[in-house]
Amino acid sequence: MMRKVVNGKLYDTDKSELVYTEEEGKRWLYRTKKGNFFKAYSTNDIVPITDEQAKEYLGEHDVEKYIEYFGEPEEA
């Protein structure tokens, strides 16, 4: 469990949805009940990220999760 207040908002891994775990288990991507994304690190740091940053991250790491949260991307 990690909890941290960042910019006046509480980020709590126990109350958020785990979206993605890196294979090394040192970084996790979560989404709060209000739909805000944040990264949690094994160093107990929590870093809020924008939807665009979450899109980029999931696009690089887990295409199925990208589609689940942001819809089917346009073909290149």
MODELLER restraints for C-alpha pairs under 7 A, 6 or more apart:
rsr = mdl.restraints
at = mdl.atoms
rsr.add(forms.Gaussian(group=physical.xy_distance, feature=features.Distance(at['CA:1:A'], at['CA:13:A']), mean=5.86, stdev=0.5))
rsr.add(forms.Gaussian(group=physical.xy_distance, feature=features.Distance(at['CA:1:A'], at['CA:14:A']), mean=5.88, stdev=0.5))
rsr.add(forms.Gaussian(group=physical.xy_distance, feature=features.Distance(at['CA:2:A'], at['CA:12:A']), mean=5.85, stdev=0.5))
rsr.add(forms.Gaussian(group=physical.xy_distance, feature=features.Distance(at['CA:2:A'], at['CA:13:A']), mean=5.49, stdev=0.5))
rsr.add(forms.Gaussian(group=physical.xy_distance, feature=features.Distance(at['CA:2:A'], at['CA:44:A']), mean=6.61, stdev=0.5))
rsr.add(forms.Gaussian(group=physical.xy_distance, feature=features.Distance(at['CA:3:A'], at['CA:10:A']), mean=6.98, stdev=0.5))
rsr.add(forms.Gaussian(group=physical.xy_distance, feature=features.Distance(at['CA:3:A'], at['CA:11:A']), mean=5.61, stdev=0.5))
rsr.add(forms.Gaussian(group=physical.xy_distance, feature=features.Distance(at['CA:3:A'], at['CA:12:A']), mean=4.42, stdev=0.5))
rsr.add(forms.Gaussian(group=physical.xy_distance, feature=features.Distance(at['CA:3:A'], at['CA:13:A']), mean=6.55, stdev=0.5))
rsr.add(forms.Gaussian(group=physical.xy_distance, feature=features.Distance(at['CA:4:A'], at['CA:10:A']), mean=5.78, stdev=0.5))
rsr.add(forms.Gaussian(group=physical.xy_distance, feature=features.Distance(at['CA:4:A'], at['CA:11:A']), mean=5.42, stdev=0.5))
rsr.add(forms.Gaussian(group=physical.xy_distance, feature=features.Distance(at['CA:4:A'], at['CA:12:A']), mean=6.71, stdev=0.5))
rsr.add(forms.Gaussian(group=physical.xy_distance, feature=features.Distance(at['CA:4:A'], at['CA:46:A']), mean=6.70, stdev=0.5))
rsr.add(forms.Gaussian(group=physical.xy_distance, feature=features.Distance(at['CA:5:A'], at['CA:11:A']), mean=6.13, stdev=0.5))
rsr.add(forms.Gaussian(group=physical.xy_distance, feature=features.Distance(at['CA:16:A'], at['CA:30:A']), mean=6.13, stdev=0.5))
rsr.add(forms.Gaussian(group=physical.xy_distance, feature=features.Distance(at['CA:16:A'], at['CA:31:A']), mean=5.58, stdev=0.5))
rsr.add(forms.Gaussian(group=physical.xy_distance, feature=features.Distance(at['CA:16:A'], at['CA:32:A']), mean=4.49, stdev=0.5))
rsr.add(forms.Gaussian(group=physical.xy_distance, feature=features.Distance(at['CA:16:A'], at['CA:33:A']), mean=6.15, stdev=0.5))
rsr.add(forms.Gaussian(group=physical.xy_distance, feature=features.Distance(at['CA:17:A'], at['CA:30:A']), mean=5.44, stdev=0.5))
rsr.add(forms.Gaussian(group=physical.xy_distance, feature=features.Distance(at['CA:17:A'], at['CA:31:A']), mean=5.16, stdev=0.5))
rsr.add(forms.Gaussian(group=physical.xy_distance, feature=features.Distance(at['CA:17:A'], at['CA:32:A']), mean=6.24, stdev=0.5))
rsr.add(forms.Gaussian(group=physical.xy_distance, feature=features.Distance(at['CA:18:A'], at['CA:29:A']), mean=6.22, stdev=0.5))
rsr.add(forms.Gaussian(group=physical.xy_distance, feature=features.Distance(at['CA:18:A'], at['CA:30:A']), mean=4.57, stdev=0.5))
rsr.add(forms.Gaussian(group=physical.xy_distance, feature=features.Distance(at['CA:18:A'], at['CA:31:A']), mean=6.62, stdev=0.5))
rsr.add(forms.Gaussian(group=physical.xy_distance, feature=features.Distance(at['CA:19:A'], at['CA:29:A']), mean=5.41, stdev=0.5))
rsr.add(forms.Gaussian(group=physical.xy_distance, feature=features.Distance(at['CA:19:A'], at['CA:30:A']), mean=5.18, stdev=0.5))
rsr.add(forms.Gaussian(group=physical.xy_distance, feature=features.Distance(at['CA:19:A'], at['CA:31:A']), mean=6.70, stdev=0.5))
rsr.add(forms.Gaussian(group=physical.xy_distance, feature=features.Distance(at['CA:20:A'], at['CA:28:A']), mean=5.71, stdev=0.5))
rsr.add(forms.Gaussian(group=physical.xy_distance, feature=features.Distance(at['CA:20:A'], at['CA:29:A']), mean=5.03, stdev=0.5))
rsr.add(forms.Gaussian(group=physical.xy_distance, feature=features.Distance(at['CA:21:A'], at['CA:27:A']), mean=6.26, stdev=0.5))
rsr.add(forms.Gaussian(group=physical.xy_distance, feature=features.Distance(at['CA:21:A'], at['CA:28:A']), mean=4.57, stdev=0.5))
rsr.add(forms.Gaussian(group=physical.xy_distance, feature=features.Distance(at['CA:21:A'], at['CA:29:A']), mean=6.47, stdev=0.5))
rsr.add(forms.Gaussian(group=physical.xy_distance, feature=features.Distance(at['CA:22:A'], at['CA:28:A']), mean=6.31, stdev=0.5))
rsr.add(forms.Gaussian(group=physical.xy_distance, feature=features.Distance(at['CA:26:A'], at['CA:41:A']), mean=5.64, stdev=0.5))
rsr.add(forms.Gaussian(group=physical.xy_distance, feature=features.Distance(at['CA:26:A'], at['CA:42:A']), mean=4.79, stdev=0.5))
rsr.add(forms.Gaussian(group=physical.xy_distance, feature=features.Distance(at['CA:27:A'], at['CA:39:A']), mean=6.76, stdev=0.5))
rsr.add(forms.Gaussian(group=physical.xy_distance, feature=features.Distance(at['CA:27:A'], at['CA:40:A']), mean=5.69, stdev=0.5))
rsr.add(forms.Gaussian(group=physical.xy_distance, feature=features.Distance(at['CA:27:A'], at['CA:41:A']), mean=4.52, stdev=0.5))
rsr.add(forms.Gaussian(group=physical.xy_distance, feature=features.Distance(at['CA:27:A'], at['CA:42:A']), mean=6.25, stdev=0.5))
rsr.add(forms.Gaussian(group=physical.xy_distance, feature=features.Distance(at['CA:28:A'], at['CA:39:A']), mean=5.57, stdev=0.5))
rsr.add(forms.Gaussian(group=physical.xy_distance, feature=features.Distance(at['CA:28:A'], at['CA:40:A']), mean=5.17, stdev=0.5))
rsr.add(forms.Gaussian(group=physical.xy_distance, feature=features.Distance(at['CA:28:A'], at['CA:41:A']), mean=6.47, stdev=0.5))
rsr.add(forms.Gaussian(group=physical.xy_distance, feature=features.Distance(at['CA:29:A'], at['CA:38:A']), mean=5.90, stdev=0.5))
rsr.add(forms.Gaussian(group=physical.xy_distance, feature=features.Distance(at['CA:29:A'], at['CA:39:A']), mean=4.62, stdev=0.5))
rsr.add(forms.Gaussian(group=physical.xy_distance, feature=features.Distance(at['CA:29:A'], at['CA:40:A']), mean=6.44, stdev=0.5))
rsr.add(forms.Gaussian(group=physical.xy_distance, feature=features.Distance(at['CA:30:A'], at['CA:37:A']), mean=5.62, stdev=0.5))
rsr.add(forms.Gaussian(group=physical.xy_distance, feature=features.Distance(at['CA:30:A'], at['CA:38:A']), mean=5.40, stdev=0.5))
rsr.add(forms.Gaussian(group=physical.xy_distance, feature=features.Distance(at['CA:30:A'], at['CA:39:A']), mean=6.22, stdev=0.5))
rsr.add(forms.Gaussian(group=physical.xy_distance, feature=features.Distance(at['CA:31:A'], at['CA:37:A']), mean=4.39, stdev=0.5))
rsr.add(forms.Gaussian(group=physical.xy_distance, feature=features.Distance(at['CA:31:A'], at['CA:38:A']), mean=6.42, stdev=0.5))
rsr.add(forms.Gaussian(group=physical.xy_distance, feature=features.Distance(at['CA:37:A'], at['CA:48:A']), mean=6.10, stdev=0.5))
rsr.add(forms.Gaussian(group=physical.xy_distance, feature=features.Distance(at['CA:37:A'], at['CA:49:A']), mean=5.61, stdev=0.5))
rsr.add(forms.Gaussian(group=physical.xy_distance, feature=features.Distance(at['CA:37:A'], at['CA:50:A']), mean=6.58, stdev=0.5))
rsr.add(forms.Gaussian(group=physical.xy_distance, feature=features.Distance(at['CA:37:A'], at['CA:51:A']), mean=6.79, stdev=0.5))
rsr.add(forms.Gaussian(group=physical.xy_distance, feature=features.Distance(at['CA:37:A'], at['CA:54:A']), mean=6.75, stdev=0.5))
rsr.add(forms.Gaussian(group=physical.xy_distance, feature=features.Distance(at['CA:38:A'], at['CA:46:A']), mean=6.75, stdev=0.5))
rsr.add(forms.Gaussian(group=physical.xy_distance, feature=features.Distance(at['CA:38:A'], at['CA:47:A']), mean=5.46, stdev=0.5))
rsr.add(forms.Gaussian(group=physical.xy_distance, feature=features.Distance(at['CA:38:A'], at['CA:48:A']), mean=4.04, stdev=0.5))
rsr.add(forms.Gaussian(group=physical.xy_distance, feature=features.Distance(at['CA:38:A'], at['CA:49:A']), mean=5.18, stdev=0.5))
rsr.add(forms.Gaussian(group=physical.xy_distance, feature=features.Distance(at['CA:39:A'], at['CA:46:A']), mean=5.71, stdev=0.5))
rsr.add(forms.Gaussian(group=physical.xy_distance, feature=features.Distance(at['CA:39:A'], at['CA:47:A']), mean=5.19, stdev=0.5))
rsr.add(forms.Gaussian(group=physical.xy_distance, feature=features.Distance(at['CA:39:A'], at['CA:48:A']), mean=6.28, stdev=0.5))
rsr.add(forms.Gaussian(group=physical.xy_distance, feature=features.Distance(at['CA:40:A'], at['CA:46:A']), mean=4.53, stdev=0.5))
rsr.add(forms.Gaussian(group=physical.xy_distance, feature=features.Distance(at['CA:40:A'], at['CA:47:A']), mean=6.48, stdev=0.5))
rsr.add(forms.Gaussian(group=physical.xy_distance, feature=features.Distance(at['CA:55:A'], at['CA:66:A']), mean=6.39, stdev=0.5))
rsr.add(forms.Gaussian(group=physical.xy_distance, feature=features.Distance(at['CA:58:A'], at['CA:65:A']), mean=6.56, stdev=0.5))
rsr.add(forms.Gaussian(group=physical.xy_distance, feature=features.Distance(at['CA:58:A'], at['CA:66:A']), mean=5.20, stdev=0.5))
rsr.add(forms.Gaussian(group=physical.xy_distance, feature=features.Distance(at['CA:59:A'], at['CA:66:A']), mean=5.78, stdev=0.5))
